[in-house]
Amino acid sequence: MKLSRFCPLIVAGFALAFPAIASAAPLNVVNPSFEDISGESPYNEFTFGPLNGWQLHDPTNVTNGGAGPAFWIGTLDPTPGTWFTSGAPDGDRVGIAFLYSNQYATGEFGLRQVLADTLAPNTTYTLQVDVGNIASGTGIDNQYFNLNGFPGYRIDFVAGGVVLDSDINTLSIAEGEWGTSTVTYTTGVTHAQLGQALEIRLVNLNVIDPGAPTADIEVDFDNVRLNATPAIPEPTSALLLIPAAALLISRRQRSSSGASR
């Protein structure tokens, strides 16, 4: 019996059992580092109002539109050494979700973006966002902001309005520094939200830090990226038997050759 007869079967089996690993493909996030401030209202190093590509996230209507006078969403150009030790992680600006300390309306708020891409089967999604714990500092207009403490954050990966997975304030970020949040989600062959639009939410939890009860409340975001990688299904038991069968055939062939000598 010739082992070569089984080579095509063995090769095909390995190809099915262990398909080539596909590389991650970045999905399009509009204005991922908050550099496009067209349509914003500028004020010194800040801009205010909903950003290009992003909408206000305010499920309990606490912000009155997010353009003041207490709640603000927008951007900040953090000169290195002021607000953040190293400035912005990517580009010049960062996204902000800010609340003055004297406005204690409870309820989360932040930014959200609905993507053009939809949820696909057999796909691993990796969402990464840089989250900043802004330090206290003095602005260009000499106004001092007490930003001690941290109100907490949440990063949501969403499809069809349904939250699939979240990072709920797992990072420990020092004052004036950044941390990278990672949310990973894998779909199977079927899923209730297949074909529905993907969404990213960047949330300020708006929880008063007991160590800084009179401080202003702000969370900063930057460098939003989302990758999609085809998920590799696990090899079936039948396919895993192919290497074992090849080994058995090889041993029998060697035994037959030895007996004929």
Secondary structure, DSSP 8 states (H G I E B T S, - for coil): --GGGGHHHHHHHHHHHS------EEE--SSTTS---TT-EEETTEEESS-TT-EEE-TT--STTSBSSSEEEEEE---TTSSSTT--SSSS-EEEEEE-TT----S-EEEEEEEEEE--SSEEEEEEEEEEE---EE-TTS-EE---S---EEEEEEETTEEEEEEES-----TTEEEEEEEEEE--S--TTTTSEEEEEEEE-----TTSTTS-EEEEEEEEEEEEEE------HHHHHHHHHHHHHHHHHHHHHHHT-
